[in-house]
């Protein structure tokens, strides 16, 4: 049993997530996307576009300015596929066999399997249309056989497509103009050699996913590791992985629960990061872990009524060094060509002038990357706003 200080655990975690590496200084291409995915394993997808699609932000945090086409191009080339993992995620296609158990019978899809069992003729007809017509979006089917307001307001065609997507018979990618899912037969989207690979059984697949979660996190509790790929009933699996030497048990200063470290985890002397983090970045997506690692209380307020919001609608934590030191409520005003900082809030005890200077540099780079050529506009809300406006 190893012992880690809180600072050591934080540096291990950030290095594992790719923040121990310098951002590229030249042309950024798919090699850099692969490098990021080596550290984080998947990229969560979210449709909110008040700033930029959230799936681009983990790349900006680690690579800085990069082509917006990296993810679509890698998907079109058969390197990435979309599946429900943490949530809806872009995942390297070589991982697909690790999710065959979920495609075969994940408890999350029980209601969809019941639907399919009750409507086998519908499922067969949708598959036949895909085979005959090629890629479809749900609106191409336009089947509404139940009142609105049920099943997330999906019509029967959408429900059939989503069932087939979860079983792996159908694969999907995103249409660029409206972000809709485009569905097609898996064999026309996923490389044949990947589909031909044998899949591990459920227990072995889950063990491999737990080990990968430990590699991506560096160090984490059982809950941290299970959350990465949304796994349940992992206690016995973790014990077996420790016995096999694939995970190392550790105690971390200030953590109330035991933790596990990947055997190859690296402890750097320092982390010199500067990054704005998506609400769905793996560093902060499990809010309890963010509080434990950084002492940073973070809740996304998109679904909170405006009068009840504390910090704002789309708030990004700001990572400086190995600490989360501030948060900013951001919006891209595309018509005016400006990046709006609608609120800026510092954490207790920070050097406001130093943090504001680094944050302004990151905001300037983000505005240029987003093509907001009129630059950054700083609002008055938040205790860090005056220092940020004066930079």
The 8 nearest C-alpha neighbors of each residue, nearest first, counted from 0:
[[1, 249, 248, 2, 250, 247, 259, 258],
 [2, 0, 249, 250, 3, 248, 247, 251],
 [1, 3, 250, 249, 251, 0, 4, 252],
 [4, 2, 251, 7, 8, 252, 250, 5],
 [3, 5, 252, 7, 6, 251, 8, 2],
 [4, 6, 252, 8, 7, 9, 251, 3],
 [7, 5, 9, 4, 8, 10, 3, 321],
 [8, 6, 4, 10, 9, 5, 3, 11],
 [9, 7, 11, 5, 6, 10, 12, 3],
 [8, 10, 6, 12, 7, 11, 292, 13],
 [11, 9, 7, 13, 12, 8, 14, 6],
 [12, 10, 266, 8, 14, 9, 217, 13],
 [13, 11, 217, 9, 15, 216, 10, 14],
 [14, 12, 16, 10, 15, 18, 11, 9],
 [13, 15, 19, 18, 17, 11, 16, 12],
 [14, 16, 12, 217, 13, 215, 17, 216],
 [17, 15, 13, 38, 14, 39, 18, 215],
 [18, 16, 14, 15, 38, 19, 20, 13],
 [19, 17, 14, 20, 13, 16, 272, 61],
 [18, 20, 14, 17, 270, 21, 13, 271],
 [21, 19, 18, 17, 22, 14, 61, 272],
 [22, 20, 23, 19, 18, 62, 61, 272],
 [21, 23, 62, 61, 24, 63, 20, 18],
 [24, 22, 25, 62, 21, 27, 26, 63],
 [23, 25, 22, 26, 27, 21, 62, 63],
 [26, 24, 23, 27, 22, 28, 64, 65],
 [25, 27, 28, 24, 23, 65, 66, 64],
 [28, 26, 65, 31, 25, 23, 29, 66],
 [29, 27, 30, 31, 26, 32, 69, 66],
 [28, 30, 32, 31, 33, 69, 27, 73],
 [31, 29, 33, 32, 28, 34, 27, 35],
 [30, 32, 34, 29, 33, 28, 27, 35],
 [33, 31, 29, 35, 34, 30, 36, 28],
 [32, 34, 36, 30, 31, 35, 37, 29],
 [35, 33, 31, 37, 32, 36, 30, 38],
 [36, 34, 32, 38, 37, 33, 39, 31],
 [35, 37, 40, 39, 33, 38, 34, 41],
 [36, 38, 34, 35, 40, 39, 33, 215],
 [39, 37, 16, 36, 35, 215, 17, 15],
 [40, 38, 36, 215, 41, 16, 37, 35],
 [41, 39, 36, 37, 38, 90, 215, 42],
 [42, 40, 90, 89, 39, 36, 88, 43],
 [41, 43, 89, 88, 54, 44, 90, 40],
 [42, 44, 88, 54, 87, 279, 86, 89],
 [45, 43, 54, 88, 87, 42, 53, 46],
 [46, 44, 53, 47, 52, 54, 43, 87],
 [45, 47, 48, 52, 44, 53, 178, 54],
 [48, 46, 45, 49, 52, 53, 51, 50],
 [49, 47, 51, 52, 50, 46, 53, 45],
 [48, 50, 330, 47, 51, 331, 313, 52],
 [49, 51, 331, 330, 48, 329, 52, 47],
 [52, 50, 48, 53, 49, 55, 331, 47],
 [53, 51, 48, 54, 55, 47, 46, 45],
 [52, 54, 55, 56, 45, 51, 277, 44],
 [55, 53, 44, 52, 56, 43, 42, 57],
 [56, 54, 53, 58, 57, 52, 59, 51],
 [55, 57, 59, 58, 53, 54, 277, 60],
 [58, 56, 60, 59, 55, 280, 61, 54],
 [59, 57, 56, 61, 60, 55, 62, 63],
 [58, 60, 63, 56, 62, 61, 57, 64],
 [61, 59, 274, 57, 58, 275, 63, 62],
 [62, 60, 58, 59, 63, 22, 57, 18],
 [63, 61, 22, 59, 58, 60, 23, 64],
 [64, 62, 59, 60, 61, 65, 22, 58],
 [63, 65, 368, 59, 62, 66, 364, 365],
 [64, 66, 27, 63, 67, 62, 59, 368],
 [67, 65, 68, 69, 64, 27, 28, 368],
 [66, 68, 69, 65, 55, 70, 71, 368],
 [67, 69, 66, 71, 70, 72, 73, 65],
 [70, 68, 72, 67, 71, 66, 73, 29],
 [69, 71, 73, 72, 68, 74, 67, 79],
 [72, 70, 74, 68, 73, 69, 75, 173],
 [71, 73, 75, 74, 69, 70, 68, 76],
 [74, 72, 76, 70, 78, 75, 71, 79],
 [73, 75, 79, 71, 77, 76, 72, 78],
 [74, 76, 72, 77, 73, 71, 78, 79],
 [77, 75, 73, 74, 78, 72, 79, 71],
 [76, 78, 74, 75, 79, 189, 190, 73],
 [79, 77, 73, 92, 74, 76, 91, 80],
 [80, 78, 91, 74, 92, 90, 77, 73],
 [79, 81, 90, 92, 89, 74, 91, 82],
 [80, 82, 89, 88, 90, 171, 172, 87],
 [81, 83, 88, 87, 84, 80, 89, 90],
 [82, 84, 87, 86, 88, 85, 81, 165],
 [85, 83, 86, 228, 82, 88, 87, 229],
 [86, 84, 228, 229, 227, 83, 87, 88],
 [85, 87, 83, 84, 88, 43, 44, 82],
 [86, 88, 83, 44, 82, 43, 84, 85],
 [89, 87, 43, 44, 42, 81, 82, 86],
 [88, 90, 81, 42, 80, 41, 79, 43],
 [89, 91, 41, 79, 80, 88, 92, 81],
 [92, 90, 79, 93, 94, 78, 80, 89],
 [91, 93, 79, 94, 78, 95, 80, 90],
 [92, 94, 91, 95, 193, 96, 78, 79],
 [95, 93, 92, 97, 96, 91, 90, 98],
 [94, 96, 97, 92, 98, 93, 99, 193],
 [97, 95, 198, 99, 98, 94, 197, 196],
 [96, 98, 204, 95, 94, 99, 198, 199],
 [99, 97, 101, 96, 100, 95, 102, 204],
 [98, 100, 102, 96, 101, 97, 103, 198],
 [99, 101, 103, 201, 98, 102, 104, 200],
 [102, 100, 105, 98, 99, 103, 104, 166],
 [103, 101, 166, 99, 100, 165, 104, 167],
 [102, 104, 100, 101, 99, 166, 105, 167],
 [103, 105, 101, 102, 106, 100, 108, 109],
 [104, 106, 101, 107, 108, 102, 103, 100],
 [107, 105, 109, 108, 104, 101, 110, 112],
 [108, 106, 105, 109, 110, 104, 101, 111],
 [107, 109, 111, 106, 110, 105, 112, 104],
 [110, 108, 112, 106, 111, 107, 113, 105],
 [111, 109, 113, 112, 108, 114, 107, 115],
 [112, 110, 114, 108, 113, 109, 162, 115],
 [111, 113, 115, 109, 114, 110, 116, 108],
 [114, 112, 116, 110, 111, 115, 117, 109],
 [113, 115, 111, 117, 112, 116, 118, 110],
 [116, 114, 112, 118, 117, 113, 119, 111],
 [117, 115, 113, 114, 118, 119, 112, 111],
 [116, 118, 114, 115, 119, 113, 112, 120],
 [119, 117, 115, 121, 120, 116, 114, 122],
 [118, 120, 122, 121, 115, 116, 117, 123],
 [119, 121, 123, 118, 122, 124, 125, 115],
 [120, 122, 124, 118, 119, 123, 125, 159],
 [123, 121, 119, 125, 124, 120, 159, 126],
 [122, 124, 120, 126, 121, 125, 127, 119],
 [125, 123, 127, 121, 126, 122, 120, 128],
 [124, 126, 128, 122, 127, 123, 121, 129],
 [127, 125, 129, 123, 124, 128, 130, 122],
 [126, 128, 124, 130, 125, 129, 123, 131],
 [129, 127, 131, 125, 130, 126, 132, 124],
 [130, 128, 133, 126, 132, 127, 131, 183],
 [129, 131, 127, 128, 133, 132, 126, 184],
 [130, 132, 128, 129, 133, 127, 126, 134],
 [133, 131, 129, 128, 130, 134, 135, 127],
 [132, 134, 129, 130, 131, 183, 135, 128],
 [135, 133, 183, 182, 181, 129, 132, 136],
 [136, 134, 182, 181, 139, 133, 137, 183],
 [135, 137, 181, 138, 139, 182, 180, 179],
 [136, 138, 157, 139, 140, 156, 135, 141],
 [137, 139, 141, 140, 136, 157, 135, 156],
 [140, 138, 137, 136, 141, 135, 156, 142],
 [139, 141, 138, 156, 137, 142, 136, 157],
 [142, 140, 138, 139, 143, 156, 137, 154],
 [143, 141, 156, 155, 154, 140, 144, 157],
 [144, 142, 154, 145, 155, 141, 156, 146],
 [143, 145, 142, 155, 154, 146, 156, 147],
 [144, 146, 143, 147, 154, 149, 155, 148],
 [147, 145, 148, 149, 144, 143, 152, 154],
 [146, 148, 152, 149, 145, 153, 154, 143],
 [147, 149, 152, 146, 151, 150, 153, 145],
 [150, 148, 152, 151, 147, 146, 153, 145],
 [149, 151, 152, 153, 148, 154, 158, 147],
 [152, 150, 153, 149, 148, 147, 154, 158],
 [153, 151, 148, 149, 150, 147, 154, 146],
 [154, 152, 151, 150, 157, 158, 155, 149],
 [153, 155, 143, 157, 156, 142, 158, 152],
 [154, 156, 158, 142, 157, 143, 159, 144],
 [157, 155, 159, 142, 158, 154, 140, 160],
 [158, 156, 137, 160, 159, 154, 155, 153],
 [157, 159, 155, 161, 156, 160, 153, 162],
 [160, 158, 162, 156, 157, 161, 122, 155],
 [159, 161, 157, 163, 162, 158, 164, 156],
 [162, 160, 164, 158, 163, 159, 157, 165],
 [161, 163, 159, 165, 164, 160, 111, 158],
 [162, 164, 166, 160, 169, 161, 168, 165],
 [165, 163, 169, 161, 167, 162, 166, 170],
 [164, 166, 162, 167, 163, 102, 161, 82],
 [167, 165, 102, 163, 164, 168, 103, 162],
 [166, 168, 164, 169, 165, 102, 163, 170],
 [169, 167, 163, 185, 166, 164, 184, 170],
 [170, 168, 184, 185, 164, 167, 163, 183],
 [169, 171, 185, 164, 183, 182, 184, 188],
 [172, 170, 182, 181, 180, 183, 81, 169],
 [171, 173, 181, 180, 81, 174, 182, 170],
 [174, 172, 180, 178, 179, 181, 175, 171],
 [173, 175, 178, 179, 176, 177, 180, 181],
 [176, 174, 178, 177, 173, 179, 71, 172],
 [175, 177, 174, 178, 179, 173, 180, 181],
 [176, 178, 179, 175, 174, 173, 180, 46],
 [179, 177, 174, 173, 175, 176, 180, 46],
 [180, 178, 174, 177, 173, 181, 136, 175],
 [181, 179, 173, 172, 171, 136, 174, 182],
 [180, 182, 136, 171, 172, 135, 173, 134],
 [183, 181, 171, 135, 134, 170, 136, 180],
 [184, 182, 134, 169, 170, 129, 185, 133],
 [183, 185, 169, 186, 187, 170, 168, 129],
 [184, 186, 169, 170, 188, 187, 168, 189],
 [187, 185, 184, 188, 189, 191, 190, 194],
 [186, 188, 185, 184, 189, 183, 190, 170],
 [187, 189, 185, 186, 170, 190, 184, 77],
 [188, 190, 186, 185, 77, 187, 191, 194],
 [191, 189, 193, 192, 77, 188, 194, 186],
 [192, 190, 194, 193, 195, 189, 186, 187],
 [191, 193, 195, 194, 190, 196, 189, 93],
 [194, 192, 195, 191, 196, 190, 93, 189],
 [193, 195, 191, 192, 196, 190, 189, 186],
 [196, 194, 192, 193, 191, 197, 190, 198],
 [197, 195, 193, 194, 198, 192, 96, 191],
 [198, 196, 195, 199, 96, 194, 193, 99],
 [197, 199, 96, 196, 99, 97, 200, 204],
 [200, 198, 204, 203, 201, 97, 197, 96],
 [199, 201, 203, 202, 204, 198, 100, 99],
 [200, 202, 204, 100, 203, 205, 199, 101],
 [201, 203, 205, 204, 200, 206, 236, 199],
 [204, 202, 206, 205, 200, 201, 199, 207],
 [205, 203, 201, 207, 97, 206, 202, 199],
 [206, 204, 208, 202, 207, 203, 201, 209],
 [207, 205, 203, 209, 208, 204, 236, 202],
 [206, 208, 210, 204, 205, 209, 211, 203],
 [209, 207, 205, 211, 206, 210, 212, 204],
 [210, 208, 212, 206, 211, 207, 224, 205],
 [211, 209, 213, 207, 212, 208, 206, 214],
 [210, 212, 214, 208, 213, 209, 215, 207],
 [211, 213, 209, 215, 224, 214, 210, 216],
 [214, 212, 210, 216, 261, 211, 217, 215],
 [213, 215, 211, 217, 212, 261, 216, 210],
 [216, 214, 212, 39, 15, 38, 213, 217],
 [217, 215, 213, 12, 218, 214, 15, 212],
 [218, 216, 12, 214, 15, 264, 213, 11],
 [219, 217, 260, 216, 259, 213, 12, 261],
 [220, 218, 258, 223, 259, 224, 216, 260],
 [219, 221, 258, 223, 222, 259, 257, 224],
 [220, 222, 224, 223, 225, 258, 219, 259],
 [221, 223, 225, 220, 224, 226, 219, 227],
 [224, 222, 220, 226, 219, 221, 225, 227],
 [223, 225, 221, 212, 226, 222, 227, 209],
 [226, 224, 230, 222, 227, 223, 229, 221],
 [225, 227, 229, 223, 224, 228, 222, 230],
 [226, 228, 224, 225, 229, 85, 212, 223],
 [229, 227, 85, 84, 226, 230, 225, 208],
 [230, 228, 226, 85, 225, 227, 84, 231],
 [231, 229, 225, 228, 226, 232, 233, 205],
 [230, 232, 233, 225, 229, 226, 234, 205],
 [233, 231, 234, 230, 235, 236, 225, 237],
 [232, 234, 236, 231, 235, 237, 225, 230],
 [235, 233, 237, 236, 232, 238, 221, 231],
 [236, 234, 238, 237, 233, 239, 232, 240],
 [235, 237, 233, 239, 238, 234, 206, 240],
 [236, 238, 240, 234, 239, 235, 233, 241],
 [239, 237, 235, 241, 236, 240, 242, 234],
 [238, 240, 242, 236, 237, 241, 243, 235],
 [241, 239, 243, 237, 245, 242, 238, 246],
 [242, 240, 246, 244, 238, 243, 239, 245],
 [241, 243, 239, 240, 244, 238, 245, 246],
 [244, 242, 240, 241, 245, 239, 246, 238],
 [245, 243, 241, 246, 242, 240, 247, 262],
 [244, 246, 240, 243, 241, 262, 210, 247],
 [247, 245, 241, 261, 244, 240, 260, 262],
 [246, 248, 260, 259, 241, 262, 261, 249],
 [249, 247, 259, 0, 258, 260, 246, 1],
 [250, 248, 1, 258, 0, 259, 2, 247],
 [249, 251, 2, 257, 258, 1, 3, 252],
 [252, 250, 3, 254, 4, 2, 253, 5],
 [251, 253, 4, 5, 254, 3, 250, 2],
 [252, 254, 251, 255, 5, 291, 4, 250],
 [255, 253, 251, 256, 252, 291, 257, 250],
 [254, 256, 253, 257, 251, 252, 250, 258],
 [255, 257, 254, 258, 220, 250, 221, 251],
 [258, 256, 250, 220, 249, 255, 259, 248],
 [257, 259, 220, 249, 219, 248, 250, 256],
 [258, 260, 248, 247, 219, 249, 218, 220],
 [261, 259, 218, 247, 246, 217, 213, 262],
 [260, 262, 213, 246, 264, 214, 263, 217],
 [263, 261, 264, 246, 247, 260, 245, 244],
 [264, 262, 261, 265, 214, 260, 217, 246],
 [265, 263, 261, 217, 262, 11, 260, 266],
 [264, 266, 11, 267, 263, 14, 15, 217],
 [265, 267, 11, 10, 268, 7, 264, 14],
 [268, 266, 269, 265, 10, 11, 270, 14],
 [269, 267, 266, 270, 10, 7, 11, 265],
 [268, 270, 267, 271, 10, 321, 320, 19],
 [271, 269, 320, 321, 19, 272, 10, 18],
 [272, 270, 320, 269, 273, 321, 19, 319],
 [271, 273, 320, 319, 270, 18, 274, 318],
 [274, 272, 319, 318, 320, 271, 275, 361],
 [275, 273, 60, 318, 317, 276, 272, 319],
 [274, 276, 317, 60, 316, 315, 318, 277],
 [277, 275, 315, 316, 280, 274, 60, 317],
 [276, 278, 280, 279, 56, 315, 53, 57],
 [277, 279, 280, 315, 284, 276, 283, 299],
 [280, 278, 284, 277, 281, 43, 283, 53],
 [279, 281, 277, 282, 284, 283, 278, 57],
 [282, 280, 284, 283, 279, 39, 285, 227],
 [281, 283, 280, 284, 289, 16, 13, 285],
 [284, 282, 289, 281, 285, 280, 286, 278],
 [283, 285, 279, 281, 280, 286, 282, 278],
 [286, 284, 288, 283, 287, 289, 281, 223],
 [285, 287, 289, 288, 284, 283, 297, 290],
 [286, 288, 290, 289, 285, 291, 296, 283],
 [289, 287, 291, 290, 286, 285, 292, 223],
 [290, 288, 286, 292, 283, 291, 287, 293],
 [289, 291, 294, 295, 287, 288, 293, 296],
 [290, 292, 288, 289, 294, 293, 287, 254],
 [293, 291, 289, 290, 9, 288, 294, 5],
 [292, 294, 295, 290, 289, 291, 322, 323],
 [293, 295, 290, 291, 292, 296, 289, 323],
 [296, 294, 290, 293, 289, 297, 323, 291],
 [297, 295, 290, 294, 298, 289, 286, 287],
 [298, 296, 295, 286, 299, 289, 290, 283],
 [297, 299, 300, 296, 286, 278, 314, 301],
 [298, 300, 301, 297, 278, 314, 313, 312],
 [299, 301, 303, 302, 312, 308, 298, 311],
 [302, 300, 312, 303, 299, 313, 311, 304],
 [301, 303, 300, 304, 299, 312, 305, 308],
 [302, 304, 300, 301, 308, 305, 307, 312],
 [305, 303, 307, 306, 302, 308, 301, 300],
 [304, 306, 308, 307, 303, 312, 311, 300],
 [307, 305, 304, 308, 303, 309, 311, 310],
 [308, 306, 305, 304, 303, 309, 300, 311],
 [309, 307, 305, 311, 306, 310, 303, 300],
 [308, 310, 311, 307, 300, 306, 305, 312],
 [311, 309, 308, 328, 342, 314, 312, 344],
 [312, 310, 328, 308, 313, 314, 309, 300],
 [311, 313, 301, 300, 314, 328, 310, 308],
 [314, 312, 328, 311, 329, 301, 315, 300],
 [313, 315, 328, 327, 311, 312, 326, 329],
 [314, 316, 276, 327, 326, 277, 275, 278],
 [317, 315, 326, 276, 275, 325, 318, 323],
 [316, 318, 275, 325, 326, 323, 274, 324],
 [319, 317, 323, 274, 273, 322, 324, 275],
 [320, 318, 273, 272, 322, 321, 323, 317],
 [321, 319, 271, 272, 270, 322, 273, 318],
 [320, 322, 270, 319, 10, 9, 272, 318],
 [323, 321, 319, 320, 318, 324, 293, 9],
 [322, 324, 318, 317, 325, 319, 293, 316],
 [323, 325, 346, 322, 317, 345, 318, 319],
 [326, 324, 345, 317, 346, 344, 316, 323],
 [325, 327, 316, 344, 317, 315, 343, 314],
 [328, 326, 343, 314, 315, 342, 329, 344],
 [327, 329, 314, 342, 341, 313, 311, 340],
 [330, 328, 340, 339, 341, 313, 327, 314],
 [329, 331, 50, 339, 49, 338, 332, 340],
 [330, 332, 50, 338, 333, 339, 49, 337],
 [333, 331, 337, 335, 334, 336, 338, 330],
 [332, 334, 336, 335, 331, 337, 371, 338],
 [333, 335, 336, 332, 337, 331, 371, 373],
 [334, 336, 333, 337, 332, 373, 371, 338],
 [337, 335, 371, 333, 373, 372, 334, 332],
 [338, 336, 371, 373, 374, 332, 335, 375],
 [337, 339, 375, 331, 366, 332, 330, 376],
 [340, 338, 376, 330, 329, 341, 337, 375],
 [339, 341, 377, 329, 342, 378, 328, 376],
 [342, 340, 378, 328, 339, 329, 380, 377],
 [341, 343, 380, 328, 381, 340, 327, 378],
 [344, 342, 327, 381, 384, 383, 326, 380],
 [343, 345, 383, 381, 326, 382, 325, 327],
 [346, 344, 325, 383, 324, 347, 326, 382],
 [345, 347, 324, 325, 349, 348, 344, 323],
 [348, 346, 349, 345, 324, 325, 350, 344],
 [347, 349, 346, 350, 345, 351, 324, 325],
 [350, 348, 351, 347, 346, 324, 345, 354],
 [349, 351, 353, 352, 354, 348, 355, 345],
 [352, 350, 354, 353, 349, 355, 386, 383],
 [351, 353, 355, 354, 350, 386, 356, 387],
 [354, 352, 356, 355, 350, 351, 357, 349],
 [353, 355, 351, 357, 356, 352, 358, 350],
 [356, 354, 387, 358, 352, 353, 357, 351],
 [357, 355, 359, 353, 354, 358, 390, 352],
 [358, 356, 360, 354, 359, 355, 361, 353],
 [357, 359, 355, 361, 360, 356, 354, 362],
 [358, 360, 362, 356, 361, 357, 355, 363],
 [359, 361, 363, 357, 358, 362, 364, 356],
 [362, 360, 358, 364, 359, 363, 365, 357],
 [363, 361, 365, 359, 364, 360, 366, 358],
 [362, 364, 360, 366, 365, 361, 359, 367],
 [363, 365, 361, 367, 362, 366, 368, 360],
 [366, 364, 362, 368, 363, 367, 369, 361],
 [365, 367, 371, 369, 363, 368, 364, 338],
 [366, 368, 370, 364, 369, 365, 371, 372],
 [369, 367, 365, 366, 370, 64, 364, 65],
 [370, 368, 366, 367, 371, 365, 51, 331],
 [369, 371, 367, 368, 372, 366, 336, 333],
 [372, 370, 336, 337, 366, 369, 373, 367],
 [371, 373, 374, 370, 336, 367, 337, 366],
 [372, 374, 336, 337, 371, 375, 335, 338],
 [375, 373, 337, 372, 366, 371, 338, 363],
 [374, 376, 338, 337, 339, 363, 377, 366],
 [375, 377, 339, 340, 338, 337, 378, 374],
 [378, 376, 340, 388, 339, 375, 341, 379],
 [379, 377, 341, 340, 380, 342, 376, 384],
 [378, 380, 384, 381, 377, 342, 385, 341],
 [381, 379, 342, 378, 384, 343, 341, 382],
 [382, 380, 343, 344, 342, 384, 383, 379],
 [381, 383, 344, 384, 345, 343, 385, 380],
 [384, 382, 344, 343, 345, 381, 386, 385],
 [383, 385, 387, 343, 381, 386, 382, 379],
 [386, 384, 388, 387, 383, 389, 379, 382],
 [385, 387, 389, 388, 384, 383, 355, 352],
 [388, 386, 355, 384, 385, 389, 390, 383],
 [389, 387, 385, 386, 390, 377, 384, 378],
 [388, 390, 386, 387, 385, 384, 355, 356],
 [389, 387, 388, 356, 386, 355, 359, 352]]
